[in-house]
Amino acid sequence: MSELNALFKEAVADQNPPIRVAVTGASGAIGYALIFRIASGAIFGPKTPIRLQLLELPQVMNSLKGVEMELRDCAFPTLTEVVLTDKPEVAFEGVDYALLVGAQPRTKGMERGDLLLKNAEIFSTQGKALNTVAKGKDTRIVVVGNPANTNALIASRNAPKIPPENFSAMTRLDHNRGLAQLAGKTGCRVTDIQKFIIWGNHSATQFPDIEHTTICGRPAPEVVNDNDWVVKTFIPAVQQRGAAIIAARGASSAASAGSSLINAVRNWHYGTSGRVTSAAHVSKGEYGVEPGLFFSYPVSYSDGQWSILNGLTQSAFAQEKMKVTEAELKSERDAVAKLLPN
């Protein structure tokens, strides 16, 4: 079903079946930017009842209660129920979508390896809970908490009853950042840009690729006509945009992350009508990437399934960038190997 057909079905329906959505870290900055939009129908439309199942740490449950009070005060017609809990088994019970937003942030003096292991424990626990109480093959999981790709791997490996294909790590934020940079450079609209790709890890090693991109139907490298800008400005700007936002506002990007997650879930649910976006899904060896890694690819969605755009020819420059980001993902995987069941 195309996205347009799905939207038409939504428009004429008296009421669609209800959807259960779990959000972890629900009272955090991204969670706060996200859950009001979910409740309003921004993902699933105005005819779909929503049950929100919100997970937080025990010490911030009072803050989460305040968020629930605001949700109630909005009087969203689509919001039927709100569950607050500090137990993953309650948060993930029977969910259609689990949005794993909460994660341990990196603090002063913390090594990357320490952060990896701390979050590995969190996502291992959440994966086991999903395996026990979620819908299984009918549950889809999007991981936002960093390091997102490796956390998706950990959660997936700890949830054997859920197909690995049902897990994704969000690189839609990076994708949107790249679209905005290209639109600003060329004076076009973001909707004029096709086949822009984020490859690899949601980190500073990701590869924002315009080699196959078109802008208003013309090859992007031709429209940009400035390879020095692409290599020295555009790619680093997309890779390091998160750090730049922290430097500017003293806090990480929450609104744009929440908005991008809305985009990502809506695409997965309703489809992309043949258009390509970027998302990290489990590799089966496409483009020479080691199978099992969660690697960002050019993907399209239809009927709740995703497919990778295959057959793209890559330059030597692109191949080298791919190797760098794949090597980082292998290193992260090896660092948390003890929490990855076979």
Order of alpha helices (4+ residues) and beta strands (2+ residues): alpha-beta-alpha-beta-alpha-beta-alpha-beta-alpha-beta-alpha-beta-alpha-beta-beta-beta-beta-beta-alpha-alpha-alpha-alpha-beta-beta-beta-alpha
